[in-house]
Amino acid sequence: MLGSTHGTFTTDLRARVVACGEAPRDTVHGVTAAPGDQDVSGRPLHAAVPDLDRFFRPESVAVVGASDTEGRPNTGITRQLLAWAERVGARLVPVHPTRTSVFGIDCVPSVSALTEPVDLAVLLVADPLPVIEELAETKVRFAVAFASGFAETGAAGAAAQERLAAAVRRSGLRLLGPNTNLNAFERFRDDLDGPAVALITQSGHQGRPVFTLQELGVRLSHWAPTGNEADLETADFLSYFAGRPEVGAIACYVEGLKDGRSFLLAADRAARHGVPVVAVKVGRTETGARTAASHTGKLTGADQVVDAAMRQFGVIRVDGLDQLQDTAALLARARRPRADGVVVYSISGGTGAHFADLATAAGLELPTLPQAKQDELHQWIPEYLNVANPVDNGGHPVGDWRGRKIIDAILADPSVGVLICPITGPFPPMSDKLAQDLVDAAEATDKLVCVVWGSPVGTEEAYRTTLLGSSRVATFRTFSNCIGAVKAYLDHHRFSAGYRSPFDEAPRTPSPSFRKAQALMRPGRRLSEHAAKQLLRAYGIRVPREQLVTSAAAAVRAAGLVGYPVVMKASGAQLAHKTELGLVKVGLTSASQVRDAYRELTDIARFESIDLDGILVCQMVGRGVEMVVGVTRDDLFGPTVTVGLGGVLVEVLDDTAVRVPPFEEREARSMLAELRGRALLDGVRGAPPADVDALVEVVLRVQRMALELDGDLAELDINPLMVLPRGQGAVALDALAVCR
């Protein structure tokens, strides 16, 4: 059975604020917040978990619009619901205004005529709105609406869906749909055991490959076809399935998310329970996003943000439905790994080398087996064959016990957590004996054994009976799916072992920094550089020594106080790109240069009709690594934090990483690890290593700012943030802030 672990993670970033200018010293990240259900911006901190037991296992079902007239669509649906109700032990009540019975069962004319409590109402009507309003009086707990023509059709349909959603909210019941289907009422095999896969799809047809895993011996427990999600959404089912004891993994096909925050809270609940979530999320391209919106009327979200948010909470994102089924099946059934090492065992040196290349490139660890282990394997494998890893047996032994001895010896090595055997094609009797030995060995070990059966036919006895008949061997049809699933399996358990929910430590109350910052906000306006830097100071982010002046004489006095050499810059709310307009002067070393610079800057501003709040006279900061740290708002997830290479490189290379608050130090450091230019922070071509700790501190402080000023701050851009050599801190040389 899939093992689940819930470890702890302790931050070790020292509490530090590099003091400079007027920067306060109060620590604004890593605060242990008081218990509560909302964070500092009023958003929930725990997933809403609907009680869906009576949806999937109702005691009574009302079918509104039931029919037994052959040839009509409602008749087929009614027949399927009758069969499903019998399987789950529910009493079915047909509802029809003109019929006295349907399939021999007495009808009631309307839902208001129901005389007994009903758990689930299935609405086989073109317009479910009047029925929902009628159901409000009957205390029905759940309803399903199959009708289409809502948000997926455009603005008019979206308005109709909102009217439906409003009626559902007033009624107190929970609605699945509209634009859903019968997938929740499929016939699930009850002769399979072990941990199950629970399935959530916004398109019923896209769940078929996962549903048919049952034919390969993989148990499926639930299928939630969420449709347009006027009420019940993907997050609701994700939260519910995460707490079900029979669920070993959750597979999702997602076209768009109703609410990003709800999805993250649900993913967090799954992570707390150690339940892996595997998802296909469409919308990577503009065409895919547009098509998804036309199908379910959902926001697909900026793909970089969706990708990052899923990784933060351990959701394994895959691209294909074949990957979805293979990865979910493996994660549901495999035990917790004993080690991260992967050994490739093959009957061909070429196959082993090919697979090893692909596996290593994907990030799997293929350890070299110890010499003692190699010597042991050479008892049964000729000396001229390589057994270091990959292990080439030259042809699996058929006539005696040696084949099983080889496999057992590999699995006994403590560095090995996974054994993968690619069988590129059937070659009886060798492939038959190899498959049986692998199955027998898998039954005797707690380590993962995977087989790639490469035959395109798939009717061979070794595949259909021996491999698929084993609940302990994970069988794949392609190299890539096997490698991807094993990588996801190892990554999931590493993630789960160290997972600590960021929502547990999210700030519940505003910090002193928030009160200072809020006084600086100007609704609907962009702040000048001077005001934006005051905002940074309020959150303890270091800025250069500087003064804002409105005369040449004051500029000279300020330069003397700041200390030569100085930088002079125009400051005004209209200014976003000062350098292009010649409104920045660098390296000024005398009073005369300062006077001349002041006049030139103000002359340019007058010529360009730019309103200034003054001229900044700033400290020259030593050279370091230029980075960018910023805040933007995503339609789905709200405030997001970005870090990347700064200066002109941010526009040229677009080398950035993004996260959705709240997150902790580990995530901030993982953001840096994602950057292609990460090596610059370690020092290249003789440059000293940069102060990465100070950079991480800035990212965490900006995150706190994003959370606390969620209702006030639309955008923040610190560029460049000069990260100085190790131990010297980081300084925000320029900043742009836009208020909501």
PADRENLO-681402 format. One record per residue (C-alpha): residue number from 1; x, y, z. Coordinates in steps of 0.05 Angstrom, whole numbers, always signed. Layout:
REM PADRENLO-681402
SITE_NUM_X_Y_Z
...
END
This chain:
REM PADRENLO-681402
SITE_1_+0_+0_+0
SITE_2_+23_+70_-14
SITE_3_+59_+97_+47
SITE_4_+46_+168_+70
SITE_5_+92_+209_+113
SITE_6_+84_+277_+142
SITE_7_+150_+304_+165
SITE_8_+171_+372_+190
SITE_9_+216_+425_+161
SITE_10_+252_+476_+203
SITE_11_+276_+541_+172
SITE_12_+347_+558_+187
SITE_13_+352_+626_+153
SITE_14_+380_+672_+205
SITE_15_+335_+730_+223
SITE_16_+372_+788_+192
SITE_17_+358_+857_+167
SITE_18_+414_+896_+134
SITE_19_+406_+965_+165
SITE_20_+413_+1024_+119
SITE_21_+381_+1092_+116
SITE_22_+314_+1090_+152
SITE_23_+300_+1015_+146
SITE_24_+266_+987_+207
SITE_25_+294_+924_+240
SITE_26_+229_+887_+256
SITE_27_+228_+816_+227
SITE_28_+169_+808_+180
SITE_29_+174_+735_+158
SITE_30_+171_+670_+195
SITE_31_+121_+698_+244
SITE_32_+84_+647_+285
SITE_33_+13_+670_+276
SITE_34_-43_+662_+324
SITE_35_-93_+607_+308
SITE_36_-148_+629_+260
SITE_37_-185_+611_+198
SITE_38_-164_+670_+155
SITE_39_-98_+702_+137
SITE_40_-81_+775_+142
SITE_41_-118_+791_+78
SITE_42_-181_+755_+101
SITE_43_-173_+694_+57
SITE_44_-186_+623_+85
SITE_45_-128_+582_+110
SITE_46_-162_+513_+108
SITE_47_-197_+475_+53
SITE_48_-272_+470_+54
SITE_49_-288_+396_+56
SITE_50_-359_+381_+34
SITE_51_-391_+318_+61
SITE_52_-401_+282_-5
SITE_53_-416_+213_+25
SITE_54_-490_+220_+9
SITE_55_-474_+243_-62
SITE_56_-435_+181_-79
SITE_57_-475_+134_-34
SITE_58_-545_+163_-29
SITE_59_-603_+128_+6
SITE_60_-653_+159_-42
SITE_61_-649_+189_-112
SITE_62_-701_+231_-148
SITE_63_-697_+232_-224
SITE_64_-732_+295_-250
SITE_65_-753_+284_-321
SITE_66_-748_+208_-317
SITE_67_-772_+170_-378
SITE_68_-782_+99_-403
SITE_69_-802_+117_-474
SITE_70_-753_+81_-520
SITE_71_-712_+124_-566
SITE_72_-711_+185_-519
SITE_73_-645_+206_-487
SITE_74_-676_+212_-418
SITE_75_-696_+138_-422
SITE_76_-624_+115_-429
SITE_77_-602_+159_-372
SITE_78_-659_+136_-328
SITE_79_-642_+63_-342
SITE_80_-569_+76_-323
SITE_81_-589_+111_-259
SITE_82_-634_+54_-240
SITE_83_-577_+5_-247
SITE_84_-531_+50_-208
SITE_85_-582_+61_-152
SITE_86_-589_-14_-145
SITE_87_-513_-23_-140
SITE_88_-506_+30_-85
SITE_89_-569_+9_-48
SITE_90_-609_+72_-62
SITE_91_-684_+79_-72
SITE_92_-701_+114_-138
SITE_93_-761_+160_-145
SITE_94_-781_+182_-216
SITE_95_-809_+253_-222
SITE_96_-852_+270_-282
SITE_97_-913_+317_-288
SITE_98_-954_+271_-333
SITE_99_-932_+200_-320
SITE_100_-958_+155_-265
SITE_101_-899_+107_-269
SITE_102_-831_+98_-302
SITE_103_-802_+28_-311
SITE_104_-856_+3_-264
SITE_105_-838_+51_-208
SITE_106_-891_+100_-184
SITE_107_-878_+173_-205
SITE_108_-890_+237_-167
SITE_109_-912_+297_-208
SITE_110_-861_+347_-181
SITE_111_-805_+352_-130
SITE_112_-852_+390_-84
SITE_113_-894_+327_-81
SITE_114_-837_+285_-53
SITE_115_-861_+257_+13
SITE_116_-794_+230_+39
SITE_117_-725_+260_+46
SITE_118_-682_+255_-17
SITE_119_-606_+256_-17
SITE_120_-595_+268_-91
SITE_121_-637_+298_-147
SITE_122_-616_+285_-219
SITE_123_-644_+338_-265
SITE_124_-659_+314_-336
SITE_125_-688_+381_-357
SITE_126_-666_+434_-406
SITE_127_-671_+491_-355
SITE_128_-652_+469_-285
SITE_129_-664_+538_-253
SITE_130_-738_+530_-237
SITE_131_-726_+461_-208
SITE_132_-670_+486_-164
SITE_133_-716_+539_-136
SITE_134_-769_+486_-123
SITE_135_-717_+440_-91
SITE_136_-701_+493_-40
SITE_137_-764_+475_-3
SITE_138_-751_+400_-1
SITE_139_-684_+398_+36
SITE_140_-652_+357_-20
SITE_141_-577_+354_-5
SITE_142_-548_+347_-75
SITE_143_-569_+358_-147
SITE_144_-538_+342_-215
SITE_145_-553_+385_-276
SITE_146_-534_+356_-344
SITE_147_-560_+415_-385
SITE_148_-511_+454_-428
SITE_149_-515_+524_-457
SITE_150_-484_+561_-398
SITE_151_-416_+594_-386
SITE_152_-384_+552_-442
SITE_153_-426_+590_-493
SITE_154_-405_+661_-478
SITE_155_-431_+722_-440
SITE_156_-505_+705_-442
SITE_157_-492_+634_-419
SITE_158_-446_+659_-364
SITE_159_-502_+705_-339
SITE_160_-551_+646_-339
SITE_161_-500_+605_-301
SITE_162_-492_+659_-249
SITE_163_-568_+661_-239
SITE_164_-566_+586_-229
SITE_165_-508_+591_-180
SITE_166_-545_+645_-141
SITE_167_-606_+601_-136
SITE_168_-563_+543_-111
SITE_169_-532_+587_-57
SITE_170_-602_+608_-34
SITE_171_-627_+536_-34
SITE_172_-573_+508_+11
SITE_173_-563_+446_-33
SITE_174_-499_+429_-70
SITE_175_-500_+425_-146
SITE_176_-456_+385_-194
SITE_177_-456_+418_-263
SITE_178_-486_+444_-306
SITE_179_-456_+415_-370
SITE_180_-436_+350_-335
SITE_181_-451_+277_-350
SITE_182_-463_+208_-322
SITE_183_-391_+190_-304
SITE_184_-405_+194_-229
SITE_185_-455_+137_-239
SITE_186_-411_+89_-277
SITE_187_-404_+16_-259
SITE_188_-339_+9_-219
SITE_189_-308_-59_-211
SITE_190_-316_-86_-140
SITE_191_-270_-146_-147
SITE_192_-206_-105_-143
SITE_193_-170_-89_-79
SITE_194_-113_-45_-55
SITE_195_-109_+31_-56
SITE_196_-153_+63_-109
SITE_197_-148_+121_-158
SITE_198_-202_+175_-151
SITE_199_-215_+213_-215
SITE_200_-237_+286_-226
SITE_201_-250_+311_-296
SITE_202_-279_+372_-328
SITE_203_-288_+334_-393
SITE_204_-318_+265_-384
SITE_205_-286_+235_-446
SITE_206_-217_+255_-422
SITE_207_-225_+210_-362
SITE_208_-238_+147_-401
SITE_209_-165_+124_-404
SITE_210_-160_+128_-328
SITE_211_-228_+93_-319
SITE_212_-205_+35_-362
SITE_213_-146_+23_-315
SITE_214_-195_-24_-281
SITE_215_-186_-71_-339
SITE_216_-112_-74_-322
SITE_217_-126_-90_-249
SITE_218_-122_-19_-220
SITE_219_-178_-2_-173
SITE_220_-220_+61_-185
SITE_221_-262_+87_-128
SITE_222_-296_+151_-153
SITE_223_-306_+193_-214
SITE_224_-327_+266_-207
SITE_225_-344_+299_-274
SITE_226_-347_+372_-252
SITE_227_-370_+405_-316
SITE_228_-380_+481_-311
SITE_229_-374_+481_-235
SITE_230_-430_+530_-219
SITE_231_-425_+504_-148
SITE_232_-385_+441_-133
SITE_233_-315_+448_-163
SITE_234_-251_+409_-172
SITE_235_-225_+434_-105
SITE_236_-286_+406_-68
SITE_237_-275_+336_-95
SITE_238_-200_+341_-85
SITE_239_-210_+359_-12
SITE_240_-261_+303_-2
SITE_241_-220_+249_-37
SITE_242_-157_+268_+2
SITE_243_-190_+245_+66
SITE_244_-218_+179_+39
SITE_245_-181_+119_+67
SITE_246_-188_+78_+4
SITE_247_-158_+131_-42
SITE_248_-84_+122_-58
SITE_249_-79_+176_-111
SITE_250_-122_+228_-144
SITE_251_-121_+238_-220
SITE_252_-147_+303_-248
SITE_253_-162_+330_-318
SITE_254_-169_+405_-309
SITE_255_-187_+455_-363
SITE_256_-194_+515_-318
SITE_257_-200_+531_-245
SITE_258_-260_+565_-213
SITE_259_-218_+593_-156
SITE_260_-143_+587_-150
SITE_261_-141_+595_-75
SITE_262_-192_+539_-64
SITE_263_-151_+493_-108
SITE_264_-87_+507_-69
SITE_265_-122_+495_-3
SITE_266_-148_+429_-29
SITE_267_-79_+410_-55
SITE_268_-51_+429_+13
SITE_269_-101_+382_+46
SITE_270_-79_+326_+0
SITE_271_-6_+341_+16
SITE_272_-20_+339_+91
SITE_273_-50_+270_+82
SITE_274_+7_+247_+38
SITE_275_-42_+232_-20
SITE_276_-9_+245_-88
SITE_277_-47_+287_-138
SITE_278_-32_+279_-212
SITE_279_-62_+329_-261
SITE_280_-67_+345_-334
SITE_281_-79_+420_-337
SITE_282_-93_+447_-406
SITE_283_-81_+518_-427
SITE_284_-5_+518_-438
SITE_285_-17_+552_-505
SITE_286_-63_+608_-525
SITE_287_-102_+560_-570
SITE_288_-109_+509_-514
SITE_289_-132_+562_-465
SITE_290_-183_+589_-514
SITE_291_-211_+520_-529
SITE_292_-216_+503_-455
SITE_293_-254_+567_-441
SITE_294_-304_+550_-495
SITE_295_-314_+481_-465
SITE_296_-325_+496_-392
SITE_297_-323_+571_-387
SITE_298_-264_+571_-339
SITE_299_-204_+615_-329
SITE_300_-142_+575_-349
SITE_301_-94_+622_-314
SITE_302_-24_+644_-333
SITE_303_+11_+578_-345
SITE_304_+76_+596_-310
SITE_305_+37_+614_-247
SITE_306_-7_+551_-251
SITE_307_+56_+508_-260
SITE_308_+91_+540_-201
SITE_309_+30_+537_-156
SITE_310_+20_+463_-170
SITE_311_+94_+448_-154
SITE_312_+89_+487_-89
SITE_313_+35_+441_-63
SITE_314_+62_+376_-93
SITE_315_+13_+369_-151
SITE_316_+46_+328_-205
SITE_317_+32_+359_-272
SITE_318_+34_+315_-333
SITE_319_+17_+329_-406
SITE_320_-16_+267_-434
SITE_321_-74_+223_-412
SITE_322_-29_+163_-419
SITE_323_+19_+196_-370
SITE_324_-39_+212_-324
SITE_325_-62_+140_-320
SITE_326_+8_+110_-313
SITE_327_+32_+159_-261
SITE_328_-32_+157_-219
SITE_329_-33_+81_-220
SITE_330_+39_+76_-197
SITE_331_+31_+128_-142
SITE_332_-33_+96_-116
SITE_333_-3_+26_-109
SITE_334_+72_+33_-95
SITE_335_+99_+31_-25
SITE_336_+143_+86_+2
SITE_337_+213_+82_-28
SITE_338_+269_+54_+14
SITE_339_+322_+90_-28
SITE_340_+325_+137_-87
SITE_341_+373_+96_-129
SITE_342_+347_+65_-194
SITE_343_+378_+4_-226
SITE_344_+364_-15_-299
SITE_345_+365_-89_-313
SITE_346_+362_-112_-385
SITE_347_+377_-170_-431
SITE_348_+412_-123_-480
SITE_349_+469_-74_-470
SITE_350_+439_-28_-522
SITE_351_+372_-27_-487
SITE_352_+404_-14_-420
SITE_353_+447_+43_-446
SITE_354_+388_+75_-482
SITE_355_+343_+72_-421
SITE_356_+399_+96_-375
SITE_357_+410_+158_-419
SITE_358_+337_+176_-417
SITE_359_+330_+163_-342
SITE_360_+391_+203_-324
SITE_361_+370_+261_-368
SITE_362_+303_+261_-332
SITE_363_+337_+269_-264
SITE_364_+335_+197_-238
SITE_365_+395_+174_-198
SITE_366_+429_+112_-226
SITE_367_+482_+95_-174
SITE_368_+542_+52_-192
SITE_369_+534_-13_-155
SITE_370_+590_-27_-105
SITE_371_+646_-71_-129
SITE_372_+626_-125_-80
SITE_373_+556_-126_-110
SITE_374_+585_-129_-180
SITE_375_+628_-188_-160
SITE_376_+566_-223_-132
SITE_377_+528_-212_-197
SITE_378_+586_-239_-237
SITE_379_+574_-307_-204
SITE_380_+515_-314_-251
SITE_381_+530_-263_-306
SITE_382_+592_-270_-352
SITE_383_+652_-227_-332
SITE_384_+654_-190_-398
SITE_385_+584_-160_-387
SITE_386_+575_-94_-350
SITE_387_+538_-101_-284
SITE_388_+555_-33_-254
SITE_389_+487_-3_-272
SITE_390_+456_-14_-321
SITE_391_+461_-89_-308
SITE_392_+468_-127_-373
SITE_393_+453_-201_-364
SITE_394_+466_-219_-437
SITE_395_+402_-260_-437
SITE_396_+361_-276_-375
SITE_397_+373_-348_-352
SITE_398_+315_-394_-371
SITE_399_+333_-463_-349
SITE_400_+350_-454_-275
SITE_401_+347_-409_-214
SITE_402_+401_-359_-233
SITE_403_+353_-306_-261
SITE_404_+316_-298_-196
SITE_405_+383_-297_-158
SITE_406_+406_-238_-201
SITE_407_+343_-198_-188
SITE_408_+342_-212_-114
SITE_409_+415_-192_-108
SITE_410_+403_-125_-142
SITE_411_+343_-110_-98
SITE_412_+383_-128_-36
SITE_413_+431_-70_-46
SITE_414_+414_-13_+3
SITE_415_+425_+41_-49
SITE_416_+371_+12_-95
SITE_417_+299_+34_-86
SITE_418_+273_+19_-156
SITE_419_+289_-36_-206
SITE_420_+267_-24_-278
SITE_421_+270_-77_-330
SITE_422_+257_-55_-402
SITE_423_+234_-114_-444
SITE_424_+234_-84_-513
SITE_425_+199_-142_-546
SITE_426_+173_-212_-530
SITE_427_+225_-267_-540
SITE_428_+196_-331_-511
SITE_429_+215_-369_-470
SITE_430_+266_-318_-444
SITE_431_+217_-260_-437
SITE_432_+165_-306_-404
SITE_433_+215_-330_-352
SITE_434_+241_-260_-341
SITE_435_+171_-233_-329
SITE_436_+155_-289_-280
SITE_437_+220_-279_-242
SITE_438_+207_-204_-236
SITE_439_+136_-216_-210
SITE_440_+161_-267_-159
SITE_441_+217_-221_-136
SITE_442_+168_-163_-130
SITE_443_+123_-204_-85
SITE_444_+182_-217_-38
SITE_445_+208_-145_-32
SITE_446_+183_-78_-8
SITE_447_+220_-43_-64
SITE_448_+189_-20_-129
SITE_449_+196_-64_-190
SITE_450_+177_-35_-258
SITE_451_+173_-68_-326
SITE_452_+168_-34_-394
SITE_453_+134_-83_-442
SITE_454_+153_-56_-509
SITE_455_+113_-101_-554
SITE_456_+61_-62_-594
SITE_457_+16_-123_-595
SITE_458_+1_-130_-521
SITE_459_-34_-197_-526
SITE_460_+25_-239_-502
SITE_461_+14_-285_-442
SITE_462_+74_-256_-405
SITE_463_+43_-187_-410
SITE_464_-32_-200_-403
SITE_465_-29_-253_-349
SITE_466_+39_-252_-314
SITE_467_+54_-177_-310
SITE_468_-16_-148_-309
SITE_469_-37_-202_-261
SITE_470_+12_-176_-209
SITE_471_-8_-121_-161
SITE_472_+65_-111_-142
SITE_473_+97_-99_-210
SITE_474_+84_-33_-245
SITE_475_+79_-46_-319
SITE_476_+87_+7_-373
SITE_477_+86_+7_-449
SITE_478_+136_+63_-462
SITE_479_+204_+84_-435
SITE_480_+181_+156_-426
SITE_481_+119_+140_-385
SITE_482_+158_+94_-340
SITE_483_+213_+144_-328
SITE_484_+163_+201_-316
SITE_485_+122_+160_-267
SITE_486_+183_+136_-228
SITE_487_+209_+207_-224
SITE_488_+141_+230_-199
SITE_489_+139_+173_-148
SITE_490_+207_+191_-118
SITE_491_+194_+266_-120
SITE_492_+126_+258_-86
SITE_493_+155_+219_-28
SITE_494_+212_+268_-19
SITE_495_+162_+325_-20
SITE_496_+114_+290_+27
SITE_497_+168_+273_+78
SITE_498_+188_+346_+84
SITE_499_+121_+379_+75
SITE_500_+99_+432_+123
SITE_501_+38_+471_+103
SITE_502_+54_+544_+89
SITE_503_-17_+561_+111
SITE_504_-1_+540_+182
SITE_505_+48_+598_+188
SITE_506_+14_+649_+144
SITE_507_+6_+715_+181
SITE_508_-62_+725_+212
SITE_509_-52_+796_+237
SITE_510_-19_+856_+204
SITE_511_+52_+873_+223
SITE_512_+76_+943_+244
SITE_513_+105_+947_+173
SITE_514_+34_+943_+144
SITE_515_+10_+1004_+182
SITE_516_+69_+1045_+158
SITE_517_+61_+1021_+87
SITE_518_-14_+1031_+83
SITE_519_-5_+1106_+97
SITE_520_+38_+1110_+34
SITE_521_-12_+1079_-14
SITE_522_-49_+1122_-65
SITE_523_-109_+1084_-92
SITE_524_-108_+1077_-168
SITE_525_-41_+1112_-175
SITE_526_+31_+1095_-189
SITE_527_+80_+1115_-135
SITE_528_+143_+1154_-151
SITE_529_+210_+1119_-140
SITE_530_+219_+1158_-76
SITE_531_+151_+1136_-49
SITE_532_+161_+1064_-73
SITE_533_+227_+1062_-35
SITE_534_+192_+1087_+27
SITE_535_+146_+1028_+19
SITE_536_+206_+982_+16
SITE_537_+236_+1014_+78
SITE_538_+171_+1002_+115
SITE_539_+182_+928_+104
SITE_540_+255_+929_+123
SITE_541_+282_+923_+52
SITE_542_+348_+960_+45
SITE_543_+352_+1020_-2
SITE_544_+411_+1066_-16
SITE_545_+423_+1128_+27
SITE_546_+386_+1182_-11
SITE_547_+351_+1248_-5
SITE_548_+295_+1279_-47
SITE_549_+311_+1352_-65
SITE_550_+277_+1408_-103
SITE_551_+335_+1456_-116
SITE_552_+407_+1453_-141
SITE_553_+433_+1480_-75
SITE_554_+395_+1426_-37
SITE_555_+423_+1374_-84
SITE_556_+495_+1395_-68
SITE_557_+480_+1393_+7
SITE_558_+448_+1324_-1
SITE_559_+509_+1298_-40
SITE_560_+554_+1319_+17
SITE_561_+510_+1282_+67
SITE_562_+501_+1220_+24
SITE_563_+575_+1218_+6
SITE_564_+608_+1222_-62
SITE_565_+604_+1192_-113
SITE_566_+529_+1198_-121
SITE_567_+473_+1181_-170
SITE_568_+419_+1231_-187
SITE_569_+351_+1211_-214
SITE_570_+286_+1245_-230
SITE_571_+229_+1221_-185
SITE_572_+156_+1225_-206
SITE_573_+95_+1182_-208
SITE_574_+94_+1183_-285
SITE_575_+164_+1156_-292
SITE_576_+171_+1082_-307
SITE_577_+234_+1081_-351
SITE_578_+279_+1138_-331
SITE_579_+343_+1115_-365
SITE_580_+313_+1118_-435
SITE_581_+294_+1191_-424
SITE_582_+363_+1210_-398
SITE_583_+335_+1222_-328
SITE_584_+391_+1184_-291
SITE_585_+462_+1211_-279
SITE_586_+514_+1164_-250
SITE_587_+582_+1173_-217
SITE_588_+578_+1247_-199
SITE_589_+640_+1266_-158
SITE_590_+636_+1342_-147
SITE_591_+588_+1398_-128
SITE_592_+592_+1428_-198
SITE_593_+572_+1361_-229
SITE_594_+514_+1356_-182
SITE_595_+489_+1427_-199
SITE_596_+495_+1414_-273
SITE_597_+460_+1347_-267
SITE_598_+403_+1378_-228
SITE_599_+391_+1430_-281
SITE_600_+395_+1379_-338
SITE_601_+347_+1331_-305
SITE_602_+295_+1385_-291
SITE_603_+302_+1414_-361
SITE_604_+289_+1345_-392
SITE_605_+228_+1336_-347
SITE_606_+200_+1403_-368
SITE_607_+213_+1389_-441
SITE_608_+178_+1321_-435
SITE_609_+121_+1351_-394
SITE_610_+135_+1305_-336
SITE_611_+112_+1324_-266
SITE_612_+166_+1311_-214
SITE_613_+163_+1307_-139
SITE_614_+237_+1322_-138
SITE_615_+306_+1297_-155
SITE_616_+336_+1239_-117
SITE_617_+409_+1244_-95
SITE_618_+430_+1173_-81
SITE_619_+488_+1134_-53
SITE_620_+530_+1097_-105
SITE_621_+526_+1023_-88
SITE_622_+582_+975_-103
SITE_623_+577_+923_-158
SITE_624_+541_+858_-148
SITE_625_+490_+813_-183
SITE_626_+430_+851_-210
SITE_627_+365_+815_-194
SITE_628_+291_+832_-199
SITE_629_+239_+817_-145
SITE_630_+167_+836_-157
SITE_631_+93_+827_-143
SITE_632_+38_+819_-194
SITE_633_-34_+796_-191
SITE_634_-59_+733_-225
SITE_635_-132_+727_-243
SITE_636_-136_+659_-209
SITE_637_-88_+660_-151
SITE_638_-84_+733_-131
SITE_639_-16_+763_-112
SITE_640_+45_+726_-138
SITE_641_+119_+738_-124
SITE_642_+172_+736_-179
SITE_643_+248_+734_-174
SITE_644_+297_+733_-232
SITE_645_+358_+763_-265
SITE_646_+350_+838_-264
SITE_647_+372_+900_-301
SITE_648_+365_+894_-376
SITE_649_+372_+818_-370
SITE_650_+300_+812_-345
SITE_651_+275_+836_-412
SITE_652_+327_+800_-455
SITE_653_+328_+732_-421
SITE_654_+262_+730_-384
SITE_655_+296_+686_-332
SITE_656_+247_+687_-275
SITE_657_+213_+641_-224
SITE_658_+145_+654_-192
SITE_659_+109_+630_-129
SITE_660_+40_+642_-98
SITE_661_+42_+666_-26
SITE_662_+45_+641_+27
SITE_663_+110_+604_+21
SITE_664_+171_+593_+65
SITE_665_+246_+598_+59
SITE_666_+253_+531_+24
SITE_667_+208_+554_-33
SITE_668_+246_+620_-38
SITE_669_+311_+582_-47
SITE_670_+279_+534_-97
SITE_671_+259_+595_-138
SITE_672_+332_+614_-144
SITE_673_+350_+542_-163
SITE_674_+302_+546_-222
SITE_675_+338_+605_-254
SITE_676_+381_+590_-314
SITE_677_+429_+644_-289
SITE_678_+433_+616_-218
SITE_679_+509_+607_-226
SITE_680_+518_+683_-226
SITE_681_+499_+683_-153
SITE_682_+554_+633_-138
SITE_683_+607_+676_-170
SITE_684_+634_+668_-241
SITE_685_+699_+691_-275
SITE_686_+731_+710_-209
SITE_687_+670_+747_-181
SITE_688_+657_+734_-107
SITE_689_+595_+694_-87
SITE_690_+534_+738_-76
SITE_691_+496_+745_-11
SITE_692_+442_+694_-27
SITE_693_+415_+696_+44
SITE_694_+401_+770_+37
SITE_695_+366_+758_-29
SITE_696_+322_+704_+2
SITE_697_+306_+752_+58
SITE_698_+282_+804_+8
SITE_699_+238_+753_-28
SITE_700_+205_+734_+38
SITE_701_+194_+806_+58
SITE_702_+164_+822_-10
SITE_703_+119_+761_+1
SITE_704_+95_+790_+67
SITE_705_+82_+856_+33
SITE_706_+42_+821_-22
SITE_707_-2_+786_+30
SITE_708_-14_+846_+75
SITE_709_-25_+896_+19
SITE_710_-66_+849_-25
SITE_711_-124_+898_-27
SITE_712_-79_+958_-39
SITE_713_-20_+937_-82
SITE_714_-30_+920_-156
SITE_715_+43_+914_-176
SITE_716_+113_+920_-147
SITE_717_+178_+918_-186
SITE_718_+246_+922_-151
SITE_719_+295_+926_-209
SITE_720_+352_+924_-200
SITE_721_+360_+894_-132
SITE_722_+436_+894_-125
SITE_723_+458_+831_-89
SITE_724_+526_+847_-59
SITE_725_+582_+798_-42
SITE_726_+567_+748_+13
SITE_727_+556_+781_+80
SITE_728_+543_+851_+51
SITE_729_+468_+846_+38
SITE_730_+424_+868_-20
SITE_731_+402_+938_-39
SITE_732_+341_+959_-78
SITE_733_+369_+1010_-127
SITE_734_+302_+1025_-161
SITE_735_+229_+1009_-148
SITE_736_+162_+1017_-181
SITE_737_+96_+1008_-145
SITE_738_+25_+1013_-171
SITE_739_-34_+1018_-123
SITE_740_-101_+985_-135
END
